[in-house]
Amino acid sequence: MENKMMMPASYNVLSNEEMTYTEGGATVGQALAAWFWPGYATQIGIGKCREEVAKDRDNWLSNAWNNMLAECKGNVTNGFYYAGIIVNNAVFTIGSLGLYAVISLGNIYF
């Protein structure tokens, strides 16, 4: 007895590589939240950093960057999601430091 897989002519079988594009990843709502809701982007960014530090304390930054790039490869929504997290956290950090500098300079009397 021979085992044959009979499929219709229009049936497509996904390989393991193709499954990475169809499973998981950010939704459009998450991507928009990463861009327009700073608290969400900060929370996700901190969570991702904590996960990477827990995995490998010595190389967490390069591992986090490589994992992020791998998740963005071929997935536009993930790219938009991570770009929003990076931009939002950078703007928040620079803005906070700038505000701190202005407040500090305002307390100096000549």
Backbone hydrogen bonds, N-H to C=O, Kabsch-Sander energy under -0.5 kcal/mol:
donor,donor_aa,acceptor,acceptor_aa,energy
4,K,2,E,-0.8
6,M,4,K,-0.7
7,M,5,M,-0.6
11,Y,8,P,-1.5
14,L,12,N,-0.5
19,M,15,S,-1.5
20,T,16,N,-0.8
20,T,17,E,-0.5
21,Y,18,E,-1.1
22,T,18,E,-0.6
22,T,19,M,-0.7
23,E,19,M,-1.8
31,A,27,T,-2.2
32,L,28,V,-2.5
33,A,29,G,-2.3
34,A,30,Q,-2.2
35,W,31,A,-1.1
36,F,32,L,-2.6
37,W,33,A,-2.0
40,Y,37,W,-0.7
41,A,37,W,-1.8
42,T,38,P,-2.4
43,Q,39,G,-2.3
44,I,40,Y,-2.6
45,G,41,A,-2.5
46,I,42,T,-2.5
47,G,43,Q,-2.2
48,K,44,I,-2.6
49,C,45,G,-2.1
50,R,46,I,-2.5
51,E,47,G,-2.2
52,E,48,K,-2.1
53,V,49,C,-2.5
54,A,50,R,-2.2
55,K,51,E,-1.5
56,D,52,E,-2.4
63,N,59,N,-2.2
64,A,60,W,-2.5
65,W,61,L,-2.2
66,N,62,S,-2.5
67,N,63,N,-2.7
68,M,64,A,-2.3
69,L,65,W,-2.4
70,A,66,N,-2.2
71,E,67,N,-2.2
72,C,68,M,-1.7
73,K,69,L,-1.2
75,N,72,C,-1.9
79,G,75,N,-1.9
80,F,76,V,-2.6
81,Y,77,T,-2.3
82,Y,78,N,-2.8
83,A,79,G,-2.2
84,G,80,F,-2.0
85,I,81,Y,-1.9
86,I,82,Y,-2.5
87,V,83,A,-2.8
88,N,84,G,-2.6
89,N,85,I,-2.3
90,A,86,I,-2.4
91,V,87,V,-2.9
92,F,88,N,-2.5
93,T,89,N,-2.4
94,I,90,A,-2.7
95,G,91,V,-2.7
96,S,92,F,-2.3
97,L,93,T,-2.4
98,G,94,I,-2.4
99,L,95,G,-2.6
100,Y,96,S,-2.4
101,A,97,L,-2.3
102,V,98,G,-2.3
103,I,99,L,-2.5
104,S,100,Y,-2.6
105,L,101,A,-2.7
106,G,102,V,-1.8
107,N,103,I,-0.7
107,N,104,S,-0.9
108,I,105,L,-1.1
109,Y,107,N,-0.5
